[in-house]
Amino acid sequence: MSGRRGLLIVLSGPSGVGKGTVGQKLRERMPDLVYSVSVTSRPPRAGEVEGVNYFFRSREQFEEMIRQDAFLEWAEYVSNYYGTPKAFVFEKLAQGRDVLLEIEVQGARQVRRRYPDGVFIFLAPPTWEALVDRIQGRGTEDPAVISERLRQAEQEVREVDLYDYVVVNDDVDAAVERIRCIITAEHLRRARAFDEMRRRLTREVWR
């Protein structure tokens, strides 16, 4: 990878906005992008696979990982823990690989503090009504959980100032292309591209 450090791309937004769908299609379009699988204490949903969708752990196991400082970020969301394994992310970045985190807003706030060089993208719904319909239409959670997710989503939308970019998920393919363009542009930022340019040109140019 020519010695460059990879980009940490943080994709987050309110529950139900479609982070998983957009992230999956982005990885299909950018196959070299590394997906960081999160750890969670919630039970698997139908069709979810250990090590692919999440690493599923008990609350006790998760809390032990917190004590060991094993997470780049972690949060408790709707009575369940979610976290990003730190060692895996830093290893891939050091190898020059771009790493995608699909995380909640609470977690993005922690990553911003611990790794400010990341690229922070907020995935927004086209309308509030569209977000409500998506959350209510899942059919996998009871009304109390749905109500909590809606309350949390309302708070998360207000935290958009945490992010570098906002992408509206009005069309999945269009949203994916916007994010791909953001990643391409971030690699061309002068601060990131300068060292790469120096390696490619002769030393005499920089005397």
C-alpha positions, 0 to 999 in steps of 0.5 A: 500500500506504498506506506500510507496510513489508511483512512478511518471512515465513521458512518453513523446516524439515527437508528433505522436510517439504513446504515447497514444497507448503505455500508454493505453496498459501499463495501461491494463497490469498494472491495478493499474497504475493511469492515470493522465488525462490532461487538454487542451484548444484544442477542442475534436477530434472525439471519445474523451470523457471529463474526459477520454481523456482530460478535455476540457476547454476554453483558459480563463478557462485554464489561470485562472487555471495557475494563481491559480497554479493548474498545476504540469506542463503546456505548450502551444503546437501548439497554444493550452494549455495542463496541468497536475492537481497537486492536483490529482497527489500528492494525488495518490502518497501519497496513494502509487499509481503509476501515469502515465503522458503522456505529451509533452517534454515541460511539462516533463522539468517542472516536472523534475524541480518540482518533480526530483524523477520522472521516465522520459521515452522518447518514440522514433520512430524507424526512422524519416521517420516512425514519419513523416508518422504517423503525416501526416497519421492522417488526422485530421489536416490541412497542416499548423498544420502538418508542425508545429508538424513536426518542433516541433517533430524535436526539441523534439527529441534533448532533449533526455538528459532530460530523464532517459530511452529511449524506441523505439516504434518499436513494441507497445507490446515490448515497453510496456513490456520495460516500465513495466520492467523499473517501476519494476526495479525503485521500487527495487532501494535501495533508494526507497526500503530501507524504505520498507525493514525497515518496514518489518524487526524488529527494532533490525536489525537496532540498 
